Amino acid sequence: MIPMVDLKVQYEALRDEILEQITEVLESSRYILGPKVEELEKEIAAYHGVREAVGVASGTDALNLSLKALGIGEGDEVITTPFTFFATVEAIIYQGARPVFVDIDPETLNIDPGKIEERITERTKAILPVHMFGMPADMERITEIASRYNLFVVEDCAQSFGAHIRGRKTGSFGDAGCFSFYPSKNLGAYGDGGLVTTDDAKIAGRMRVLRNHGSEKGYIHHSIGLNSRLDEIQAAVLLVKFKRIDHYLTLRREKARFYTERLCSTVQCPAERNGFHHVYHQYTIRSPLRDRIKSYLYEQGISSVIYYPVPLHLQDALKGAGYCRGDFPVAERASREVLSLPIYPEMERADQERVCEAVRKAVA
Ligand SMILES: *Cc1c(COP(=O)(O)O)cnc(C)c1O
């Protein structure tokens, strides 16, 4: 079976260095908030050209803590996309705020900036764009709208580590950039992990307190926080992989180009936009024959996944939000047509060729 992603090949290539780094942590007896987390935070902040980065327990908590640090809560509205992973919206609801959906752009599958303004009310506090599959959302237009209406911008960068718009990285446009180190993400740990980038030292300071039970000094608590810290072992693993991240992203883009060259006359391939540097966390095609392609690939021993089969406004868990079928036709249609194909930096040419041939045969 050709898997969506093979984490084992990367581990094998890095094994000695990773085990050495983990051993160093184990020998040091510093397991929580130690020098590895600090080093990783510094390096990732520098990589993004921002002042601060704060390691947290997961991408979901990066979103939770960012919204909380910005004071978003009960009665507030946050504008976001219905075509994303559930965690994006979970974080909004967890703060007691209301997600307000805006339909997506049919090419990029990211929030459509042209439809944001009509959904802004006096309760709107923030815009939360997601850089879907590694393609940057249109941050220039989004931050322009946000500054005109005095709104915060929180970027969901869980799928876009390393993506940029004309050199400016995702996660450096908004008030906060939220990253996930879930093992299969572009920069993946060996467990859960996340991080927030911000250029605002005050927001970073609040986040450091919130991730540690609202405590600045031992057992003195000025606010209600969370236990949400990135641990030293994960940071050690991430430091090893971070050194190579640009190389991994180059390889992902090479695999993507290979697919696009061979498949673009058969199915709709991911959009590339001038100046937008897509990092292909997923390689996602679209076709009205999606279900047929998926089952044919399966028969041929090839994995593929539908990210995401049900847009968020139609999820049972969000029934109370008052949305119905037809509200966001572009997102609904995308959910019926998208299919993500196997892609990872070490993927073999021959496997990619097999995938292409199977897609072409399925359509024929
Ligand atoms: C993975 C992901 C998250 C959540 O990250 P975790 O680290 O799994 O909590 C949030 N948003 C998007 C778009 C994701 O892909």
The ligand as a Gaussian input file, in Angstrom:
#p B3LYP/6-31G(d) Opt

LIG

0 1
 C       -3.768000      19.980000      12.593000
 C       -4.613000      21.182000      12.582000
 C       -4.999000      21.842000      13.765000
 C       -4.799000      21.291000      15.132000
 O       -3.519000      20.954000      15.474000
 P       -3.254000      19.894000      16.659000
 O       -1.793000      20.039000      16.907000
 O       -3.630000      18.551000      16.138000
 O       -4.081000      20.296000      17.825000
 C       -5.684000      23.035000      13.644000
 N       -6.010000      23.554000      12.445000
 C       -5.685000      22.932000      11.292000
 C       -6.071000      23.571000      10.005000
 C       -5.001000      21.721000      11.321000
 O       -4.693000      21.108000      10.166000

